[in-house]
Amino acid sequence: MKNLAVGTGRRKTAIARVFVREGSGKITVNGKDMDKYFATPEQVKIARQPLMVTASENKYDILINVIGGGLNGQAGACLHGLARALTQIDESNYSPLKANGFLTRDSRMIERKKYGRRGARRRFQFSKR
């Protein structure tokens, strides 16, 4: 089966490769059905948003390979990759996807732990005596 478009999505430490093909609306994530892969309906809803905005829920079969991060980050990566792939298929999809912020990479990452601290910013308890 030939891919119509390929998109790479990123969120936190998760990376998703999205392959869009002709089909009837079946979405597969890492070999499983999307509803079975993601734990909550909210995560499924997040990953499907670009399809709803562009009114193409039942036009394409979507195959997603996603690695790294947790399920929430992976859902965000799927959203980003799918939005990028849909703009490749049809340029008219660009403006509604951009307006909803689906083409912008969410750059928020976990801040690294600093030396002399318990976490990224948390200090040890101060003792006067």
VOPA-321692 format. One line per field, with one value per residue: x, y, z of N, C-alpha, C, O in turn; residue number from 1; residue in one letter. Coordinates in Angstrom, 3 decimals, m for minus. Layout:
residues N
nx: X	...;
ny: Y	...;
nz: Z	...;
cax: X	...;
cay: Y	...;
caz: Z	...;
cx: X	...;
cy: Y	...;
cz: Z	...;
ox: X	...;
oy: Y	...;
oz: Z	...;
i: NUM	...;
aa: A	...;
end
This chain:
residues 129
nx: 0.844	0.521	1.948	0.296	1.119	3.695	4.389	6.227	5.966	6.492	6.695	7.453	9.460	8.659	8.379	6.692	6.017	4.044	2.017	0.006	m2.584	m4.687	m8.031	m10.445	m10.644	m9.329	m7.245	m4.053	m1.822	1.411	0.950	m1.418	m4.966	m6.057	m7.793	m7.345	m4.629	m4.097	m4.659	m6.733	m9.882	m9.514	m6.885	m7.077	m8.871	m7.332	m5.303	m6.810	m7.758	m6.746	m7.935	m10.658	m10.879	m10.200	m12.194	m11.886	m12.277	m13.060	m11.690	m9.029	m6.628	m4.611	m1.349	0.653	3.805	5.179	7.541	9.180	8.828	5.762	2.274	0.657	2.426	2.983	0.496	0.258	2.402	1.484	m0.695	0.671	2.274	0.296	m1.097	0.896	1.209	m1.321	m1.293	0.546	m0.880	m3.076	m3.005	m4.953	m5.715	m3.989	m4.490	m6.782	m5.619	m3.362	m4.578	m5.745	m3.511	m2.144	0.049	2.202	5.070	5.026	7.084	7.652	9.572	10.844	12.583	16.066	17.680	19.419	22.702	23.248	20.646	17.315	15.609	14.744	14.385	13.722	14.810	16.963	15.801	15.968	18.033	18.277	19.613;
ny: m1.190	2.216	5.136	8.185	10.441	11.419	12.139	13.640	13.771	15.469	15.524	16.415	13.802	12.033	10.588	10.494	8.719	9.206	7.663	8.182	6.703	5.640	4.805	3.663	4.944	3.697	3.633	2.868	2.282	1.563	m1.108	m1.777	m1.177	2.217	2.896	0.813	1.076	3.611	4.725	6.323	7.888	10.605	10.861	9.522	11.229	13.581	12.766	12.350	14.834	16.518	15.230	15.633	18.418	18.884	17.523	14.794	12.160	9.572	9.183	8.323	5.696	5.340	4.864	4.641	4.930	5.093	6.205	6.405	8.500	9.063	8.011	10.329	12.223	10.823	10.830	13.553	13.775	12.196	13.742	16.038	14.937	13.849	16.144	17.455	15.614	15.720	18.286	17.950	16.336	17.944	21.299	23.100	22.317	23.485	26.115	25.755	23.876	25.230	27.388	26.156	25.460	23.078	22.597	23.619	22.864	21.632	22.837	22.387	20.889	18.513	20.000	19.851	18.124	19.916	20.166	19.933	20.295	19.022	18.472	19.854	22.495	22.512	23.085	21.873	21.312	24.115	24.679	26.463	26.081;
nz: 0.000	m0.820	0.628	1.181	2.495	4.822	8.165	10.837	14.255	17.368	20.946	24.193	25.188	23.286	20.042	17.016	14.062	11.319	8.982	6.244	4.445	1.654	2.525	4.999	7.441	9.552	12.376	13.404	16.030	16.772	15.931	17.220	17.689	17.891	20.047	21.803	22.354	23.610	26.980	28.042	27.052	26.548	25.624	23.182	21.920	21.764	19.970	17.665	16.888	14.628	12.407	12.832	12.668	9.998	8.737	7.856	8.816	7.944	5.589	5.297	6.035	8.849	9.922	12.700	14.164	17.259	19.657	22.857	25.834	27.739	27.719	27.432	26.285	23.958	22.703	22.130	20.356	18.262	17.408	16.444	14.366	12.679	11.918	10.440	8.341	7.127	6.050	4.047	2.269	1.450	0.768	1.561	4.044	5.769	6.971	8.838	10.596	11.519	12.781	14.980	16.328	15.902	14.329	15.560	17.371	20.577	22.846	25.508	27.951	30.372	32.996	33.670	36.417	38.923	40.399	43.927	44.600	45.275	43.215	40.049	40.830	43.509	46.797	49.450	52.822	54.906	57.711	60.586	62.955;
cax: 0.000	1.346	1.686	m0.037	1.928	4.399	4.637	6.919	5.472	7.272	6.148	8.291	10.496	8.008	8.493	5.728	6.049	2.659	1.874	m1.392	m2.865	m6.098	m8.725	m11.790	m10.621	m8.735	m6.013	m3.262	m0.667	2.332	0.350	m2.687	m5.999	m5.789	m8.579	m6.716	m3.270	m4.130	m5.350	m7.943	m10.543	m8.970	m5.684	m7.555	m9.464	m6.221	m4.618	m7.718	m8.204	m6.524	m8.901	m11.965	m10.796	m10.158	m13.334	m11.398	m12.221	m13.218	m11.060	m7.693	m6.126	m3.427	m0.440	1.533	4.840	5.546	8.490	9.640	7.868	4.584	1.125	0.199	3.377	2.820	m0.741	0.608	3.280	0.614	m1.429	1.583	2.640	m0.883	m1.362	1.909	0.915	m2.531	m0.942	1.219	m1.898	m3.861	m2.566	m6.089	m5.807	m2.994	m5.001	m7.510	m4.704	m2.519	m5.431	m5.945	m2.213	m1.698	1.304	3.255	5.655	4.961	8.493	7.834	10.263	11.172	13.820	17.021	18.008	20.669	23.480	22.974	19.195	16.601	15.007	15.207	14.380	13.485	16.002	16.892	15.209	16.912	18.104	18.983	20.519;
cay: 0.000	3.413	6.234	9.478	11.445	10.998	13.272	13.343	14.618	15.370	16.137	15.974	12.909	11.087	10.876	9.691	8.731	9.015	7.310	8.308	5.911	5.581	3.811	3.895	5.603	2.854	4.207	1.862	2.832	0.484	m2.413	m1.950	m0.190	3.408	2.850	m0.173	1.510	4.692	4.314	7.100	8.469	11.939	10.698	9.176	12.453	14.476	12.274	12.417	16.207	17.036	14.629	16.271	19.805	18.881	16.702	13.650	11.016	8.278	9.209	7.718	4.772	5.962	3.966	5.465	4.309	6.097	5.712	7.341	9.255	8.388	7.989	11.693	12.788	10.103	11.323	14.861	13.548	11.695	14.913	16.881	14.217	13.722	17.479	17.695	14.737	16.215	19.462	17.430	15.814	19.037	22.591	23.824	21.903	24.215	27.205	25.322	23.203	26.273	28.182	25.385	25.267	21.685	22.523	24.153	21.852	22.027	22.697	22.224	19.651	18.445	20.704	18.900	18.245	20.640	19.665	20.647	20.457	17.745	18.301	20.917	23.775	22.271	23.141	21.077	22.056	25.013	24.511	27.596	25.540;
caz: 0.000	m0.972	1.560	0.581	3.182	6.027	9.053	12.092	15.342	18.601	22.153	25.308	24.644	22.378	18.606	16.264	12.594	10.893	7.571	5.831	3.245	1.253	3.328	5.535	8.737	10.592	12.923	14.106	16.738	17.151	15.650	17.928	17.424	18.708	21.281	22.693	22.701	24.597	28.196	28.316	25.874	26.302	24.802	21.838	21.383	21.435	18.774	16.514	16.625	13.264	11.481	13.040	12.187	8.524	8.287	7.070	9.734	7.271	4.262	5.256	7.055	9.423	10.628	13.522	15.000	18.257	20.654	23.882	26.628	28.283	26.816	27.123	25.330	22.702	22.084	21.575	19.202	17.194	16.935	15.676	13.145	11.827	11.357	9.402	7.205	6.452	5.245	2.848	1.356	0.881	1.308	2.150	5.451	6.562	7.797	10.039	11.521	12.110	13.664	16.209	16.974	15.779	13.583	16.407	18.236	21.984	23.216	26.950	28.319	31.791	33.306	34.236	37.836	39.168	41.549	45.164	44.750	45.295	41.891	39.158	41.553	44.933	47.640	50.666	53.943	55.594	59.151	61.176	64.008;
cx: 0.888	0.940	1.369	0.838	2.570	4.669	5.340	6.432	6.298	6.554	6.896	9.388	9.914	8.155	7.552	5.963	4.665	2.623	0.388	m1.570	m4.349	m6.790	m10.044	m11.796	m10.051	m7.414	m5.315	m2.046	0.170	1.685	m0.962	m3.685	m5.801	m6.531	m7.984	m5.349	m3.279	m5.042	m6.681	m8.569	m10.012	m7.745	m6.061	m8.105	m8.383	m5.575	m5.482	m8.074	m7.933	m7.512	m10.260	m11.983	m10.849	m11.286	m12.892	m11.273	m12.237	m12.593	m9.800	m7.505	m4.815	m2.642	0.564	2.523	5.311	6.462	8.792	8.509	6.762	3.431	0.615	1.116	3.244	1.565	m0.492	1.492	2.468	m0.180	m0.551	1.944	1.493	m1.220	m0.372	1.627	m0.301	m2.257	m0.200	0.202	m2.632	m3.472	m3.706	m6.314	m4.927	m3.610	m5.847	m6.609	m3.818	m3.321	m5.670	m4.636	m1.661	m0.369	2.482	3.759	5.638	6.331	8.724	8.435	10.490	12.529	14.780	17.268	19.346	21.386	23.183	21.497	18.554	15.946	15.564	15.335	14.244	14.786	15.839	16.357	16.286	16.838	18.915	19.987	20.827;
cy: 1.252	4.493	7.503	10.569	10.833	12.237	12.818	14.324	14.405	16.086	15.554	15.070	11.872	11.553	9.932	9.856	8.337	8.783	7.348	7.592	6.020	4.531	4.293	4.506	4.784	3.481	3.154	2.533	1.657	m0.900	m2.685	m0.901	0.992	3.367	1.868	0.317	2.566	4.314	5.041	7.631	9.861	11.862	10.365	10.429	13.438	14.057	12.384	13.837	16.730	16.482	15.314	17.687	19.857	18.051	15.546	12.397	9.670	8.225	8.368	6.655	5.364	4.937	4.829	4.585	5.366	5.470	6.805	8.012	8.392	8.507	9.389	12.365	12.133	10.557	12.693	14.744	13.047	12.839	15.750	16.231	14.111	15.057	17.792	16.869	15.240	17.471	19.049	16.975	16.950	20.351	23.370	23.427	22.767	25.237	26.741	24.630	24.216	27.093	27.477	25.071	23.861	21.553	23.055	23.054	22.375	21.770	22.508	20.854	19.670	19.100	19.741	19.163	18.947	20.036	20.514	20.898	19.078	17.439	19.358	22.237	23.613	22.283	22.205	21.943	22.848	24.786	25.661	27.115	24.087;
cz: 0.000	0.023	0.783	1.178	4.420	6.866	10.322	13.144	16.594	19.731	23.342	24.758	23.694	20.927	17.867	14.769	12.117	9.389	7.223	4.505	2.896	2.111	3.872	6.931	9.869	11.050	13.760	14.735	17.244	17.015	16.365	17.460	18.374	20.050	22.294	23.189	23.801	25.755	28.399	27.028	25.531	25.388	23.362	21.155	20.941	20.119	17.514	16.081	15.213	12.237	11.599	12.478	10.659	7.904	7.395	7.941	9.007	5.879	4.195	6.334	7.545	10.220	11.375	14.269	15.965	19.303	21.665	24.637	27.201	27.313	26.470	26.108	23.969	21.963	21.444	20.350	18.009	16.566	16.008	14.338	12.161	11.163	10.236	8.151	6.426	5.627	3.978	1.807	0.652	1.557	1.957	3.614	6.358	7.505	8.987	11.065	12.244	13.118	15.003	16.935	16.878	15.049	14.390	17.326	19.668	22.600	24.710	27.264	29.827	32.000	33.996	35.710	37.987	40.375	42.773	45.416	44.765	43.948	40.970	39.920	43.064	45.702	48.814	51.793	54.669	57.102	59.731	62.224	63.756;
ox: 1.876	m0.246	2.079	1.252	2.066	5.121	5.073	6.476	6.756	5.896	6.971	10.184	10.606	8.068	7.602	6.091	4.163	3.130	m0.408	m0.822	m5.164	m6.211	m10.684	m12.855	m10.256	m6.565	m5.892	m1.320	m0.302	1.856	m1.570	m3.305	m5.422	m5.972	m8.106	m4.953	m2.568	m6.070	m7.647	m7.875	m10.047	m7.581	m5.439	m7.848	m8.494	m5.326	m4.947	m8.640	m8.827	m7.886	m10.934	m12.974	m11.462	m11.334	m13.446	m10.296	m11.526	m12.913	m9.516	m8.129	m4.003	m3.186	1.250	2.138	5.791	6.214	8.673	7.380	6.817	3.585	0.185	0.639	3.376	1.569	m0.975	1.354	2.736	m0.324	m0.977	1.923	1.684	m1.586	m0.757	1.785	m0.309	m2.917	m0.303	0.388	m2.796	m3.597	m3.458	m7.023	m5.105	m3.306	m5.664	m6.812	m3.556	m2.811	m5.783	m4.645	m0.804	0.279	3.629	2.966	6.177	6.698	9.873	7.889	10.347	13.494	14.364	17.090	20.302	20.751	22.895	21.135	19.152	15.755	16.732	16.270	14.624	15.745	14.728	16.445	17.355	15.760	20.093	21.074	21.562;
oy: 1.328	4.740	7.858	11.499	9.865	13.260	11.727	15.540	13.294	17.106	14.334	15.521	10.921	12.743	8.718	10.972	7.267	9.594	6.633	7.826	6.434	3.482	5.187	4.581	5.121	3.821	2.609	3.265	0.853	m1.758	m3.732	0.131	0.800	3.756	2.069	0.010	2.442	3.667	4.445	7.805	10.267	12.688	10.866	10.670	14.056	14.895	12.498	14.022	17.347	17.185	15.549	18.113	20.757	17.889	15.337	11.656	8.741	7.344	7.761	6.701	5.835	4.237	5.653	3.618	6.422	4.362	7.992	8.089	7.163	9.039	9.623	13.007	12.796	10.659	12.962	15.522	13.432	12.905	16.127	16.891	14.264	15.096	18.333	17.357	15.192	17.699	19.720	17.196	16.938	20.493	24.217	24.121	22.774	25.244	27.278	24.782	24.077	27.452	28.132	24.490	23.476	20.510	22.954	22.384	23.447	20.622	22.470	19.813	20.706	18.810	18.916	20.282	18.629	19.465	21.704	21.629	18.094	16.276	19.728	23.005	24.511	21.602	21.789	23.170	22.335	24.710	25.822	27.676	23.469;
oz: 0.730	0.240	m0.158	0.486	4.989	6.351	10.824	12.955	16.860	19.525	23.490	23.934	23.330	20.627	18.063	14.266	12.461	8.614	7.832	3.556	3.721	2.397	3.318	7.555	11.035	10.226	14.701	14.062	18.048	17.881	16.139	16.907	19.529	21.076	23.502	24.313	24.798	25.557	28.873	26.027	24.369	24.491	22.426	19.975	19.882	19.252	16.411	15.003	14.633	11.299	10.595	11.884	10.086	6.685	6.315	7.832	9.391	5.082	3.163	7.395	6.748	11.075	10.770	14.924	15.551	19.780	21.361	24.154	27.155	26.214	25.340	25.172	22.940	20.736	20.344	19.406	16.871	15.346	14.916	13.299	10.955	9.988	9.200	7.032	5.196	4.613	2.951	0.610	m0.568	2.773	2.816	4.341	7.576	8.698	10.079	12.270	13.439	14.180	16.040	18.020	17.674	15.135	13.956	17.987	19.942	22.849	25.148	26.899	30.475	31.293	34.809	36.193	37.279	41.263	42.646	46.338	44.331	43.593	41.086	39.692	43.814	45.340	49.144	51.732	54.999	57.690	59.413	62.359	64.526;
i: 1	2	3	4	5	6	7	8	9	10	11	12	13	14	15	16	17	18	19	20	21	22	23	24	25	26	27	28	29	30	31	32	33	34	35	36	37	38	39	40	41	42	43	44	45	46	47	48	49	50	51	52	53	54	55	56	57	58	59	60	61	62	63	64	65	66	67	68	69	70	71	72	73	74	75	76	77	78	79	80	81	82	83	84	85	86	87	88	89	90	91	92	93	94	95	96	97	98	99	100	101	102	103	104	105	106	107	108	109	110	111	112	113	114	115	116	117	118	119	120	121	122	123	124	125	126	127	128	129;
aa: M	K	N	L	A	V	G	T	G	R	R	K	T	A	I	A	R	V	F	V	R	E	G	S	G	K	I	T	V	N	G	K	D	M	D	K	Y	F	A	T	P	E	Q	V	K	I	A	R	Q	P	L	M	V	T	A	S	E	N	K	Y	D	I	L	I	N	V	I	G	G	G	L	N	G	Q	A	G	A	C	L	H	G	L	A	R	A	L	T	Q	I	D	E	S	N	Y	S	P	L	K	A	N	G	F	L	T	R	D	S	R	M	I	E	R	K	K	Y	G	R	R	G	A	R	R	R	F	Q	F	S	K	R;
end
